[in-house]
Amino acid sequence: MVRLIRALTTLSPLKILPLLLPISFLIILGFIWVPNQLELLDNAYIDTFKTGFIGILLEALPFVLAGALLSSLLRVFIPDEMISRWIPKHAFLAILFACLLGIIFPVCECGMIPLVRRLIHKGMPVYVAIVFILSGPILNPVVYGATLTAFRNHSELAYARMGLAFAVACIIGLIIYATVKKSPIRLSVQRETDNTHHNNSRGGKLAAVFVHTSDEFFEMGKYLIIGCLLTSAIQTFMVQDSLAAIGDKPLGSYFFMMGLAFVLSLCSTSDAFVASTFVHSFPAGALLAFMVFGPMLDFKNSLMLLSLFKTKFALYLFFLIFSSVFIGAVVMSLWL
C-alpha cells in the first residue's frame, strides 16, 4: 500500500494518461449499459447480487491464500543471489528460463514487482525481469489449477491461457532485448532490499513467513473483494441483452474484457473464476484476453511499474502488452 501511495504522489501528467482507461471505462459503463434505476431496488436483484458475490469470493479465496503462502516462502527462504546465478548468459535461453521460473517459484502479480526490484538490484537483466513479470503470475501451478477448476467444462481455455502467456512473454522479452539498450530503471532499490533482509531476520524465518503471508493475503484480498463486487454488479444489474450485444461484436468483446481486467485488478489466482461467469455471454477469445491481459497489466500494477521504470519505457511496455495480448487472443480464438 505504501508503494501505491508513493507512486500516486509522484505521478506527472504524462504518467496519468494510461490511468484514464479505467475511469473512462466506468463512465461509459454507467451511462450506457446500466438499466432503469428503479429496477435496481428489486429484492430479486439484491439476492442475485449477494449470491453471485459470495460464490465467486469463496471459490477464489483458497487459491489466493495458496499464492500468498508460496510467495512468502520464496521471499524468506530463497536468496535473491541464487536466482540470479541460475540465469543463462545467452539471451534466448535467459528468456525461456524467465518464462519457466514461475513454475518453480509461483508468485502472484501482487508481489511480483517488489521481488523483481530486488532481483534487478542483484544483477538480473531488465529484459529477463520483464519476462518474469509478465509470465510468472500466469505460468505457475497454482494459477493453472485455479483456471482448470474455474473452467471444468472448458479445459481448453486453461491450456490456451498458459500457451498465450508464454508466447506473449517471450515475444516482448525479445523485443525489449533488441530495442532497449539503456537502463530504464528509475530508482535504486538498495534501501528497500536492506530493509527486507533486516525484517526477515527479526523473529525468525517462520514468523517472517506468517507476517508476509498475512500482508500479501490482505493486500490481494481487498482487490479480490472489489473485483468480485464489480463483477457481481455487472452480472446482476446490467441488461443481459447489452452483454450479449457486446459479446457478439468481434472487436468490442475483446476491448470490453481487457478493459474490465485492467479495472478489476484481480489476482491471477482468482480472475479465472470471474471470467467463467461470462462464458455464456462472450466468446472464448475475449475470455482468454481477460485472463492473460489482467495479470500482465492492471491498474495497481501500472502504478508500480511507473514507479519502477522511466515513463517512456513504461508506456512502451504497456503498448507491447496490449497489442501482443490482443493479437494473440484473436489468433488463438480460431482454435478455441
N, C-alpha and C positions, 0 to 999 in steps of 0.2 A: 504493500500500500504506500509506503514511503517513496518507493521508486516512481509510482504513478503520480503522486503529488509533485515530486521533484520535476518529472517530465512535463507536467501541465504548467508549472510556473516558469519554465524556460522556453515555452513554445513561441516562435516567431510567426508572423502572418503566413509565411511560406509553409511552415510546418502544419498549420491549421487546415490547409487545403485538403489533404487526404482524410481528415476527420469530419468533413462536411457531409460525406456519404451517409453515415447513419442518421444524421439529422434530417437530411432530405428524404431518406427512405421512410422515416417515421411520419414526416409531414404528409407525404403522398399517401401513405397507408391510411392515415387518419381522415383525410379529406375525401378520398375517392372510394375506398372499399369498406369503411365502417357502415353498418346498416343503421336503420332508424333507431334513434337513441331510446325511445320508449320501450322497444323490444328488449333492450339490454337489462331492464329491471325484472324481466320474467324469471320466476324461480327455476324454470327448466334450464335456462341459460346458465344460471349460477351453479346449479347442481352439476351440469355437464363440465363447466369450467373447473370446479373443485375436483371432480373425479379424474379429469384429464391431467391436471397439475400433479396430484398425488401419485397417479400411476407412472408418469414419466420420471418423477423425482425418485420414487422408491426403486425403480429399475436401474437408474443410473448411479445412485449413491454407493453401492458396493464397489463399482469399478473406479469411481473417483477416489475412494479410500485406499484401494489397492495401488493406484497410481501414486498417491501421496506417500504411501509407505515405501514403495520401491525407490522412489526418487530420494527419500530421506536416507535410506540405506546406502545408496550410491554416494550421496553427498558426504556422509560421515565416514564410511569405511574404504572408499576408493580414492586414493590420492590423485590429484589432477595430473601430476607428472607421469603417472602410469599410463593414462590415456594418450598423452602427448607422445610418449615413447613408442606407442603402437602405430602411429600414423605412418603409412608408407611415404617414401620420398617422391615416387612417381605420381604426377597429378591425377591421372585417371584412376589409378589404384587407390589413391587417397580419397577420391570422391566415392568410389564404391565402398571403401571402408566406412566413411561417414554415413552412408545410406544404411549400412548394416549395423551401425553402432547402437541404434535404438533397440535392436533385438537383444543385445547383451545388457544394455543399460536403459531400460524403459523409463523415460522421463516425460511427464506431461508438459505441454507447451507453457503452462503457467509457471513452471520452474526452469524452463529451458534457457531463457535469456540470462538469468544470474549465473547458471552453470557455464554457459558459453563465454561470458565475460571473463570468468576465471581461467577457462581453457585458452582463450586468446592471449591472456596475460602470461600463461605458461608456455606459449610458443606455437599454438595451433594456428595454421594459416587461415586467413579470412575466408577464402573460398570453401575450405573444408568446414569451417564453423557455420557458414551459411547453409551448406548441405545438411549438416546435423540439425540446425534449427528447423529446416523445412521437413526433413524426413523423420527425425526422432520421435515427434509426438504421434506419428501415424504408424510407422513401421516398427511396431513392438507387439509382443504377445498379448498384453492387456487390452490394447485397442482392437486388435484382431478378434479376440474373444468377445469383446463388447459388441462389435459390429456384427459378428456371426450370430450372437444372441438376439440382437435387435431385428435382424433380417433372417429369421429362421426359414421363411418360405422363399427367400430371395438371396441365397447364399452367394450367387454370382456377384452381387454388389460388394461383398466383403473382399473377394479376390480382386475385383476391379479397383477397389479403393487402394489396396496395397500396391497394385501394379502402377496405377496412375501416380501415386505419391512418389514411388521410386523413380519413375521416368521424369517427372517434373523436377525433382530434386537434382537428379544427375544433369539434366539439360541446363538448369540455372547455374549449377556449380561450374560447368564447363564454360558457360558464357561469362561468369564473373572472373574465372581464371584467365580467360582470353582478353577481356576488355578492361579490367580494373588492375592498374599497376601500382597506384599509390594507396597507402593505408587509409581506409575510410573511417577508422576508429576515431571517436570524438574525445573520450576522456580516458585517463588512466584508471585502472581498477585495483591498484596496489592496496589502497586503504581498505576497500571492501573485502579483498581476499584475506588480508591480515586479520580483520575483524571476524571473518567467518571461522578461520582456524582457531582464533582465541576463544570464540564462543563454543566451538566443538570440544575444546579441552576442558571446559568448565562443567563439572558434574558427571563426567564420564561419557563414553560414546553411546551407551544405551539410553541415557537421559536425553542426549542430543537427538537421537532418533525420534523419540516421542515428541520432543519440542518441535522439531522440523516437520514431523508428520502432522501434528495438530495445526501448525501455522499454515502449511500448504493446503490442508483439507479445508480449513475455514476460508482461506484466500480463494480457493477454487469454488467452495460451496456457495458463496454469495453470487458468483457469476452463474453457477448452475441454477440457483433458485430464480434469478432474474430471467434466465433463458427459458426455464420451464413456465414461468408466469406469462411471458410474452407469447410463447408457442401455444399454450393453452388458450390464451385470449384470441389469438389468430384463428385457431381451430374452432373456437366456440362462437365468437361474435362476428367474424367475417362471413358474408354471404357465401355459401358453398358454390353458387354459380360463378362468383367472382374468382374464387380459387381455381375452379375448373377452366375458366376463360384464360387465366394466366398460364395454367399448365398446358393449354392447347397451343399457345404461341411458341414457335420454335426457339426464338431467342429470348423472349420475355421470361420464360420459366427459368432459364439459366441465370439471367441477371437478378431476378427476384430471389432465388435461393442463395446466390452468392452474396447479395446484399443482406439477406437475413442472417447468414452465417457471420458476416462482419459485425452486425449489430448485436446479435445474441452473445457473442464471445464465449461460447460453450467450451468446456474441457473436451479434449479429443476422446476421453474415455466415456463420455456421455452424449455426444452430439448425434451418434447413430440412433439413439432412442427417440430423439426429437425428429430426425429425418424420417424414421419409419412411420411417423404419424401422417406424413404427406404422401405415402406410397400410392394411394388411390387418386391423388389429385395432380401429381407431377410426374413427368417421365423419369426413367431411371437415370438418364444422363444428368438431369438437373439435381437429383438427389446425390449423385456422385460428386458433382461440383461443390455442393454444400459441404460434404464430409471431407473433401480434400482442401478446399479453399479456407474454411474456417480455422483449422489448426495451424495453417501456414500464415494466415494474416487475418486478424480480427482487431477490434477496437483497442483492447488492452495491450495486445502485442505490438500494435503500430506505435503506441506511445513509448513502449520500452525500446523498440528498435530505433525510434527517433532520438532517444536519449543515449543510445549506444553508438550509432553511426551518424556520419555527417548527413545533412538534409538531402543534398543532391543524390548521394548514394542510396539513401533510404527510399526516396521517390522512385529511383531507377529499379530498386529491388521490388517495390510494390507493383510497378508496371509489369515486370517479368513474371511475378507470381500470378497476377490476374490473367494476363494473356496466355500463359502456359497452361494454367488450370482450365480456362475456358475452352481453348482449342483442344486440349487433351480430353476433356469430358465430352465434347461434341463428337470427336472421333471415336471414342470408346462406346458411346451410345449406340453406334451402328452394330455392335456385337452384343448389346445387353437386351 
